[in-house]
Amino acid sequence: MMAVVGHPNKGKSSVVAALTQNDQVEISPLSGTTRVAQRFSLKLDGRTVFELVDTPGFQRAGQCLAWLREQPVAADRRPQRVAAFIEQFADSDRFVDEVELLKPIIEGAGIIYVVDGSLPYSPEYETEMEILRWTGRPRLALINPIGGDTHVAQWRQALNQYFSLVRLFDPLHAPFEQHLQLLRTFGELEPHSGTAFDRAIQQLEGYRRLKLHQAAGIIVENLYRLLGYQQSSSRLERAAREQLAALLPEEIERFNTRLNRLEREGQQQLEALFLYHRLESDLRQLEVDRSELMDTSQWTLWGLGKHQLALVSAGAGAAIGLLADAGLGGASLLTGVISGGVLGGLSGWFGADWVKQRIPSWLQVSAERHRLGPVKDPNFAFVILGRALSHARAMLARSHADRERLVIGEEGIRRMRSLELKTQVRLLKQCRQLLKQGPQGRAADGLREWVYRQLTD
């Protein structure tokens, strides 16, 4: 067990949230948010890996040290003097914060002292560090570069005089590997616990790999649900042909709403898998239009240009298979006339008129089934995968101490754009097979393995 201590507003709670992977630890820019010592554990499959105590900040460090020094005390008796301080003021209003932060230390916790490396060192901190030295417990100092690392070197020099180990750690941006390095440091701090921390590191690494495999499975499962989603409308079935134009926009809006809800459910499964409970992201909504799946700018944004998409579709035989699938299954957005959403890739490239001139008479008849979805444009699979990878990688890089909206970058998009054409063709074929075989088939296995590699690269 380690107690995280220090001056108010230096990031103690952020350190606790990041290391225990708990985004429900209360964090606030207001001083004094933490008023009582709280214990948080990192658990794997119900087993505690390690425990951190989030403590209030020092408020009356000078008066506390003065009380400790009122009586001459030999160095070997100083921990008992600190214990006497806790007993003396346990029920007093005078040193509430100091009692709360010192109590778990005297009970056996190691010390993690957190400072802000963006602010200059001040001798006032020596009072706090001297009190901690009186406890006799193993001590580690963390320099948190809250606003930058301008004064990190200055802090290192000062902290080295009071702490056996000093590390730079940014709880908001430190990657998973740096978390593991810090655990190794905990083991160095308490040599008798080194084996336990080594075991904890192995458990965390194995657990991370397991979770990434599960994440790949969730992404492929959600891909299957989105690619195969369709909705039928009794209103459309009852409507006369002249009423379809009035009802269609509302039905398409309902289709898009459900499509986005399905995607979000998959994202929430991923977030829960990695212990995120309240993430909000800036990923914009999916929107399938009557005339096309995505407009030119959106196609480019999600990673593939129109020329590249046409090559992928042709390479996989999608352009040919598209018409056959539409005729056999009652395809996407077939509501009295063939929608460009079904043949979005072709109509977007050659124009809607070109497509309409080539629709056979038997396909005109099947268009009266009045069903929306599934989206048959092969490009849709790349859109879904690009969005899923962007969301997943942004989430995996996020600290549990971060309370801002999740910013979805273009990492997944860039990866889709940089894929070799043969890889794009293979992925497209696997997506088509996924719809036929389901998420337990061989195509799903291949997709899961590919997604896993993208998440670990």
NUVEX-416075 format. One record per residue (C-alpha): residue in three letters; residue number from 1; x, y, z. Coordinates in nm, 2 decimals. Layout:
% NUVEX-416075
ALA/NUM/X/Y/Z
...
% end
This chain:
% NUVEX-416075
MET/1/0.00/0.00/0.00
MET/2/0.12/0.35/-0.09
ALA/3/-0.01/0.68/0.04
VAL/4/-0.01/0.97/-0.22
VAL/5/0.07/1.29/-0.04
GLY/6/0.18/1.65/-0.10
HIS/7/0.07/2.01/-0.13
PRO/8/-0.29/2.08/-0.24
ASN/9/-0.36/2.08/-0.62
LYS/10/-0.04/1.91/-0.73
GLY/11/-0.22/1.62/-0.90
LYS/12/-0.24/1.36/-0.62
SER/13/-0.59/1.24/-0.71
SER/14/-0.49/1.23/-1.08
VAL/15/-0.20/1.00/-1.00
VAL/16/-0.43/0.78/-0.80
ALA/17/-0.69/0.77/-1.08
ALA/18/-0.43/0.70/-1.35
LEU/19/-0.25/0.42/-1.17
THR/20/-0.56/0.24/-1.04
GLN/21/-0.74/0.29/-1.37
ASN/22/-1.04/0.44/-1.20
ASP/23/-1.21/0.74/-1.37
GLN/24/-1.44/0.78/-1.08
VAL/25/-1.18/0.92/-0.84
GLU/26/-1.29/1.27/-0.77
ILE/27/-1.07/1.53/-0.93
SER/28/-1.11/1.91/-0.91
PRO/29/-0.90/2.22/-0.97
LEU/30/-1.04/2.35/-0.65
SER/31/-0.81/2.32/-0.35
GLY/32/-0.93/2.09/-0.07
THR/33/-1.15/1.86/-0.28
THR/34/-1.00/1.56/-0.10
ARG/35/-1.07/1.60/0.27
VAL/36/-1.04/1.24/0.40
ALA/37/-0.80/0.96/0.31
GLN/38/-0.96/0.72/0.06
ARG/39/-0.83/0.39/-0.05
PHE/40/-0.84/0.28/-0.42
SER/41/-0.73/-0.05/-0.55
LEU/42/-0.63/-0.18/-0.90
LYS/43/-0.80/-0.52/-0.93
LEU/44/-0.76/-0.79/-1.19
ASP/45/-1.04/-1.05/-1.20
GLY/46/-1.13/-0.95/-0.84
ARG/47/-0.77/-0.98/-0.71
THR/48/-0.61/-0.66/-0.57
VAL/49/-0.28/-0.59/-0.75
PHE/50/-0.19/-0.29/-0.54
GLU/51/-0.36/-0.02/-0.33
LEU/52/-0.31/0.36/-0.32
VAL/53/-0.44/0.60/-0.06
ASP/54/-0.56/0.94/-0.18
THR/55/-0.49/1.19/0.10
PRO/56/-0.57/1.56/0.17
GLY/57/-0.29/1.81/0.11
PHE/58/-0.08/1.96/0.38
GLN/59/-0.25/2.27/0.53
ARG/60/-0.05/2.34/0.85
ALA/61/0.28/2.17/0.78
GLY/62/0.48/2.44/0.97
GLN/63/0.27/2.41/1.29
CYS/64/0.28/2.03/1.26
LEU/65/0.66/2.02/1.24
ALA/66/0.69/2.26/1.53
TRP/67/0.48/2.03/1.74
LEU/68/0.69/1.73/1.65
ARG/69/1.00/1.93/1.75
GLU/70/0.87/2.05/2.08
GLN/71/1.04/1.76/2.25
PRO/72/1.39/1.64/2.18
VAL/73/1.35/1.30/2.00
ALA/74/1.62/1.07/1.87
ALA/75/1.60/0.97/1.51
ASP/76/1.49/0.62/1.58
ARG/77/1.20/0.75/1.79
ARG/78/1.06/0.99/1.54
PRO/79/0.80/0.76/1.39
GLN/80/0.66/0.72/1.75
ARG/81/0.65/1.09/1.78
VAL/82/0.44/1.12/1.46
ALA/83/0.21/0.85/1.59
ALA/84/0.17/1.06/1.91
PHE/85/0.08/1.36/1.70
ILE/86/-0.20/1.16/1.53
GLU/87/-0.33/1.04/1.86
GLN/88/-0.32/1.38/2.01
PHE/89/-0.52/1.55/1.73
ALA/90/-0.73/1.27/1.60
ASP/91/-1.05/1.43/1.74
SER/92/-0.94/1.79/1.70
ASP/93/-1.02/2.04/1.44
ARG/94/-0.67/2.18/1.44
PHE/95/-0.48/1.94/1.22
VAL/96/-0.76/1.75/1.04
ASP/97/-0.57/1.72/0.70
GLU/98/-0.23/1.64/0.85
VAL/99/-0.39/1.36/1.07
GLU/100/-0.57/1.22/0.76
LEU/101/-0.26/1.20/0.54
LEU/102/-0.02/1.08/0.81
LYS/103/-0.24/0.81/0.96
PRO/104/-0.21/0.55/0.67
ILE/105/0.17/0.61/0.66
ILE/106/0.22/0.53/1.03
GLU/107/0.00/0.23/0.97
GLY/108/0.25/0.10/0.72
ALA/109/0.20/0.27/0.38
GLY/110/0.49/0.37/0.17
ILE/111/0.50/0.74/0.06
ILE/112/0.45/0.89/-0.29
TYR/113/0.51/1.26/-0.26
VAL/114/0.37/1.46/-0.56
VAL/115/0.50/1.81/-0.67
ASP/116/0.43/2.03/-0.97
GLY/117/0.73/2.05/-1.20
SER/118/0.60/2.35/-1.39
LEU/119/0.63/2.58/-1.08
PRO/120/0.96/2.68/-0.92
TYR/121/1.08/2.50/-0.61
SER/122/1.02/2.68/-0.28
PRO/123/1.18/2.62/0.06
GLU/124/0.83/2.59/0.21
TYR/125/0.81/2.24/0.07
GLU/126/1.10/2.14/0.29
THR/127/0.87/2.15/0.59
GLU/128/0.64/1.88/0.43
MET/129/0.94/1.67/0.32
GLU/130/1.09/1.69/0.67
ILE/131/0.76/1.57/0.83
LEU/132/0.76/1.27/0.59
ARG/133/1.12/1.19/0.67
TRP/134/1.01/1.17/1.04
THR/135/0.78/0.88/0.96
GLY/136/1.07/0.66/0.87
ARG/137/0.87/0.50/0.58
PRO/138/1.01/0.44/0.22
ARG/139/0.97/0.75/0.02
LEU/140/0.93/0.81/-0.36
ALA/141/0.89/1.16/-0.51
LEU/142/0.69/1.21/-0.84
ILE/143/0.73/1.53/-1.04
ASN/144/0.41/1.60/-1.22
PRO/145/0.46/1.85/-1.51
ILE/146/0.11/1.99/-1.48
GLY/147/0.19/2.30/-1.68
GLY/148/0.52/2.20/-1.84
ASP/149/0.86/2.08/-1.73
THR/150/1.03/2.42/-1.68
HIS/151/1.15/2.36/-1.33
VAL/152/1.19/1.98/-1.33
ALA/153/1.57/2.00/-1.29
GLN/154/1.54/2.23/-1.00
TRP/155/1.29/2.00/-0.83
ARG/156/1.51/1.70/-0.89
GLN/157/1.81/1.86/-0.70
ALA/158/1.59/1.94/-0.40
LEU/159/1.40/1.62/-0.39
ASN/160/1.71/1.40/-0.41
GLN/161/1.81/1.53/-0.06
TYR/162/1.49/1.39/0.09
PHE/163/1.38/1.09/-0.12
SER/164/1.57/0.78/-0.23
LEU/165/1.39/0.77/-0.57
VAL/166/1.26/1.06/-0.78
ARG/167/1.06/1.01/-1.10
LEU/168/0.89/1.23/-1.36
PHE/169/0.53/1.11/-1.42
ASP/170/0.25/1.29/-1.60
PRO/171/-0.07/1.12/-1.49
LEU/172/-0.27/1.27/-1.78
HIS/173/-0.05/1.15/-2.06
ALA/174/0.18/0.87/-1.94
PRO/175/0.14/0.56/-2.16
PHE/176/0.07/0.21/-2.02
GLU/177/0.45/0.12/-2.04
GLN/178/0.53/0.41/-1.81
HIS/179/0.27/0.29/-1.56
LEU/180/0.46/-0.04/-1.56
GLN/181/0.79/0.14/-1.51
LEU/182/0.65/0.32/-1.21
LEU/183/0.54/-0.02/-1.06
ARG/184/0.89/-0.14/-1.09
THR/185/1.00/0.17/-0.90
PHE/186/0.76/0.08/-0.62
GLY/187/0.93/-0.26/-0.61
GLU/188/1.27/-0.08/-0.57
LEU/189/1.13/0.13/-0.30
GLU/190/1.04/-0.17/-0.09
PRO/191/1.28/-0.45/-0.18
HIS/192/1.09/-0.71/0.02
SER/193/0.79/-0.64/-0.20
GLY/194/0.98/-0.65/-0.52
THR/195/0.87/-1.00/-0.62
ALA/196/0.51/-0.91/-0.56
PHE/197/0.54/-0.60/-0.79
ASP/198/0.72/-0.81/-1.05
ARG/199/0.42/-1.05/-1.04
ALA/200/0.18/-0.76/-1.06
ILE/201/0.36/-0.63/-1.37
GLN/202/0.33/-0.97/-1.54
GLN/203/-0.03/-0.99/-1.45
LEU/204/-0.10/-0.64/-1.59
GLU/205/0.08/-0.72/-1.92
GLY/206/-0.11/-1.04/-1.96
TYR/207/-0.44/-0.88/-1.87
ARG/208/-0.37/-0.60/-2.12
ARG/209/-0.31/-0.85/-2.40
LEU/210/-0.63/-1.04/-2.30
LYS/211/-0.83/-0.71/-2.30
LEU/212/-0.70/-0.61/-2.64
HIS/213/-0.80/-0.94/-2.79
GLN/214/-1.15/-0.89/-2.64
ALA/215/-1.16/-0.54/-2.78
ALA/216/-1.08/-0.67/-3.13
GLY/217/-1.37/-0.91/-3.08
ILE/218/-1.61/-0.63/-2.98
ILE/219/-1.51/-0.42/-3.28
VAL/220/-1.57/-0.71/-3.52
GLU/221/-1.90/-0.80/-3.36
ASN/222/-2.01/-0.44/-3.39
LEU/223/-1.89/-0.43/-3.75
TYR/224/-2.12/-0.73/-3.82
ARG/225/-2.41/-0.56/-3.65
LEU/226/-2.37/-0.24/-3.84
LEU/227/-2.30/-0.39/-4.18
GLY/228/-2.61/-0.61/-4.15
TYR/229/-2.85/-0.37/-3.99
GLN/230/-3.18/-0.32/-4.17
GLN/231/-3.52/-0.19/-4.07
SER/232/-3.86/-0.24/-4.23
SER/233/-4.14/0.01/-4.19
SER/234/-4.51/-0.08/-4.18
ARG/235/-4.58/0.28/-4.27
LEU/236/-4.39/0.24/-4.59
GLU/237/-4.56/-0.09/-4.66
ARG/238/-4.90/0.07/-4.62
ALA/239/-4.82/0.39/-4.80
ALA/240/-4.93/0.45/-5.15
ARG/241/-4.65/0.51/-5.41
GLU/242/-4.71/0.89/-5.41
GLN/243/-4.66/0.90/-5.03
LEU/244/-4.32/0.74/-5.03
ALA/245/-4.13/1.06/-5.10
ALA/246/-4.29/1.23/-4.80
LEU/247/-4.22/0.95/-4.56
LEU/248/-3.88/0.85/-4.67
PRO/249/-3.67/1.13/-4.51
GLU/250/-3.82/1.05/-4.16
GLU/251/-3.75/0.68/-4.21
ILE/252/-3.39/0.74/-4.32
GLU/253/-3.34/0.96/-4.01
ARG/254/-3.47/0.68/-3.79
PHE/255/-3.24/0.44/-3.97
ASN/256/-2.94/0.67/-3.90
THR/257/-3.04/0.71/-3.54
ARG/258/-3.05/0.34/-3.48
LEU/259/-2.72/0.30/-3.67
ASN/260/-2.55/0.55/-3.45
ARG/261/-2.70/0.39/-3.14
LEU/262/-2.56/0.05/-3.24
GLU/263/-2.21/0.20/-3.30
ARG/264/-2.22/0.38/-2.96
GLU/265/-2.32/0.06/-2.78
GLY/266/-2.01/-0.11/-2.93
GLN/267/-1.80/0.18/-2.81
GLN/268/-1.94/0.16/-2.46
GLN/269/-1.86/-0.21/-2.45
LEU/270/-1.50/-0.12/-2.53
GLU/271/-1.49/0.16/-2.27
ALA/272/-1.63/-0.07/-2.00
LEU/273/-1.38/-0.33/-2.09
PHE/274/-1.10/-0.09/-2.00
LEU/275/-1.28/0.05/-1.70
TYR/276/-1.40/0.38/-1.84
HIS/277/-1.74/0.47/-1.70
ARG/278/-1.82/0.82/-1.83
LEU/279/-1.65/0.90/-2.16
GLU/280/-1.79/1.15/-2.40
SER/281/-1.63/1.18/-2.74
ASP/282/-1.62/1.43/-3.02
LEU/283/-1.67/1.16/-3.30
ARG/284/-1.94/1.29/-3.53
GLN/285/-2.25/1.10/-3.62
LEU/286/-2.27/0.84/-3.89
GLU/287/-2.52/0.94/-4.16
VAL/288/-2.64/0.74/-4.45
ASP/289/-2.81/0.96/-4.71
ARG/290/-3.07/0.85/-4.97
SER/291/-2.85/0.95/-5.26
GLU/292/-2.51/0.83/-5.14
LEU/293/-2.34/0.67/-4.84
MET/294/-2.09/0.95/-4.79
ASP/295/-2.02/1.26/-4.99
THR/296/-1.68/1.32/-5.14
SER/297/-1.54/1.51/-4.85
GLN/298/-1.65/1.25/-4.60
TRP/299/-1.50/0.97/-4.81
THR/300/-1.17/1.15/-4.81
LEU/301/-1.19/1.23/-4.44
TRP/302/-1.24/0.86/-4.34
GLY/303/-0.93/0.76/-4.52
LEU/304/-1.01/0.65/-4.88
GLY/305/-1.04/0.87/-5.19
LYS/306/-1.30/0.79/-5.46
HIS/307/-1.04/0.65/-5.71
GLN/308/-0.90/0.42/-5.44
LEU/309/-1.25/0.31/-5.34
ALA/310/-1.34/0.22/-5.70
LEU/311/-1.02/0.01/-5.73
VAL/312/-1.10/-0.17/-5.40
SER/313/-1.46/-0.24/-5.51
ALA/314/-1.35/-0.37/-5.85
GLY/315/-1.07/-0.58/-5.70
ALA/316/-1.30/-0.76/-5.47
GLY/317/-1.57/-0.81/-5.73
ALA/318/-1.80/-0.59/-5.52
ALA/319/-1.92/-0.37/-5.81
ILE/320/-2.05/-0.68/-5.98
GLY/321/-2.18/-0.86/-5.67
LEU/322/-2.36/-0.55/-5.56
LEU/323/-2.64/-0.57/-5.82
ALA/324/-2.69/-0.94/-5.76
ASP/325/-2.71/-0.90/-5.38
ALA/326/-2.97/-0.62/-5.43
GLY/327/-3.18/-0.83/-5.65
LEU/328/-3.18/-1.14/-5.42
GLY/329/-3.21/-0.98/-5.09
GLY/330/-3.41/-0.66/-5.12
ALA/331/-3.13/-0.41/-5.07
SER/332/-3.05/-0.09/-4.89
LEU/333/-3.28/0.20/-4.92
LEU/334/-3.51/0.03/-5.18
THR/335/-3.83/0.23/-5.14
GLY/336/-4.01/0.25/-5.48
VAL/337/-3.69/0.35/-5.67
ILE/338/-3.33/0.23/-5.63
SER/339/-3.16/0.47/-5.39
GLY/340/-2.81/0.59/-5.46
GLY/341/-2.73/0.47/-5.10
VAL/342/-2.74/0.11/-5.23
LEU/343/-2.51/0.18/-5.51
GLY/344/-2.33/0.47/-5.35
GLY/345/-1.98/0.38/-5.48
LEU/346/-2.10/0.34/-5.84
SER/347/-2.34/0.64/-5.84
GLY/348/-2.09/0.86/-5.67
TRP/349/-1.83/0.77/-5.93
PHE/350/-2.03/0.75/-6.25
GLY/351/-2.34/0.94/-6.16
ALA/352/-2.69/0.84/-6.06
ASP/353/-2.82/0.85/-6.42
TRP/354/-2.56/0.60/-6.53
VAL/355/-2.67/0.35/-6.26
LYS/356/-3.05/0.40/-6.33
GLN/357/-3.00/0.32/-6.70
ARG/358/-2.85/-0.01/-6.61
ILE/359/-3.10/-0.14/-6.36
PRO/360/-3.27/-0.45/-6.50
SER/361/-3.65/-0.48/-6.50
TRP/362/-3.65/-0.76/-6.24
LEU/363/-3.47/-0.53/-6.00
GLN/364/-3.73/-0.26/-6.04
VAL/365/-3.99/-0.51/-5.90
SER/366/-3.79/-0.61/-5.60
ALA/367/-3.76/-0.25/-5.51
GLU/368/-4.11/-0.25/-5.38
ARG/369/-4.02/-0.44/-5.06
HIS/370/-4.00/-0.12/-4.87
ARG/371/-3.71/-0.20/-4.65
LEU/372/-3.42/0.02/-4.54
GLY/373/-3.08/-0.15/-4.51
PRO/374/-2.85/-0.32/-4.49
VAL/375/-2.61/-0.07/-4.64
LYS/376/-2.46/-0.25/-4.94
ASP/377/-2.19/0.01/-5.04
PRO/378/-1.86/-0.18/-4.98
ASN/379/-1.70/0.14/-4.87
PHE/380/-1.92/0.14/-4.56
ALA/381/-1.71/-0.13/-4.40
PHE/382/-1.40/0.09/-4.43
VAL/383/-1.58/0.38/-4.27
ILE/384/-1.69/0.16/-3.98
LEU/385/-1.34/0.01/-3.93
GLY/386/-1.17/0.35/-3.95
ARG/387/-1.41/0.50/-3.70
ALA/388/-1.37/0.20/-3.46
LEU/389/-0.99/0.21/-3.47
SER/390/-0.99/0.59/-3.42
HIS/391/-1.21/0.56/-3.11
ALA/392/-1.03/0.26/-2.97
ARG/393/-0.68/0.40/-3.00
ALA/394/-0.79/0.73/-2.86
MET/395/-0.95/0.55/-2.56
LEU/396/-0.64/0.33/-2.50
ALA/397/-0.41/0.63/-2.50
ARG/398/-0.64/0.82/-2.25
SER/399/-0.56/0.84/-1.88
HIS/400/-0.83/0.76/-1.63
ALA/401/-0.74/1.09/-1.47
ASP/402/-0.85/1.29/-1.77
ARG/403/-1.19/1.45/-1.73
GLU/404/-1.22/1.62/-2.07
ARG/405/-1.41/1.50/-2.37
LEU/406/-1.24/1.22/-2.56
VAL/407/-1.07/1.37/-2.87
ILE/408/-1.09/1.13/-3.16
GLY/409/-0.79/1.18/-3.38
GLU/410/-0.72/1.04/-3.72
GLU/411/-0.50/0.75/-3.63
GLY/412/-0.74/0.49/-3.75
ILE/413/-0.82/0.70/-4.05
ARG/414/-0.45/0.73/-4.14
ARG/415/-0.41/0.36/-4.10
MET/416/-0.69/0.28/-4.34
ARG/417/-0.55/0.53/-4.59
SER/418/-0.20/0.38/-4.58
LEU/419/-0.31/0.02/-4.63
GLU/420/-0.18/-0.15/-4.94
LEU/421/-0.44/-0.21/-5.20
LYS/422/-0.42/-0.59/-5.16
THR/423/-0.49/-0.55/-4.79
GLN/424/-0.79/-0.33/-4.86
VAL/425/-0.92/-0.59/-5.10
ARG/426/-0.87/-0.87/-4.85
LEU/427/-1.04/-0.68/-4.58
LEU/428/-1.33/-0.60/-4.80
LYS/429/-1.37/-0.97/-4.89
GLN/430/-1.36/-1.07/-4.53
CYS/431/-1.63/-0.81/-4.45
ARG/432/-1.85/-0.96/-4.72
GLN/433/-1.78/-1.31/-4.58
LEU/434/-1.85/-1.18/-4.23
LEU/435/-2.21/-1.10/-4.32
LYS/436/-2.26/-1.45/-4.46
GLN/437/-2.07/-1.66/-4.20
GLY/438/-2.15/-1.45/-3.89
PRO/439/-1.91/-1.34/-3.61
GLN/440/-1.81/-1.71/-3.54
GLY/441/-1.68/-1.78/-3.89
ARG/442/-1.33/-1.78/-4.03
ALA/443/-1.36/-1.43/-4.18
ALA/444/-1.44/-1.30/-3.83
ASP/445/-1.12/-1.47/-3.70
GLY/446/-0.91/-1.30/-3.97
LEU/447/-1.07/-0.96/-3.90
ARG/448/-1.02/-0.99/-3.52
GLU/449/-0.65/-1.08/-3.57
TRP/450/-0.61/-0.78/-3.81
VAL/451/-0.78/-0.54/-3.56
TYR/452/-0.57/-0.67/-3.27
ARG/453/-0.25/-0.59/-3.47
GLN/454/-0.38/-0.24/-3.53
LEU/455/-0.44/-0.19/-3.16
THR/456/-0.10/-0.31/-3.06
ASP/457/0.12/-0.15/-3.33
% end
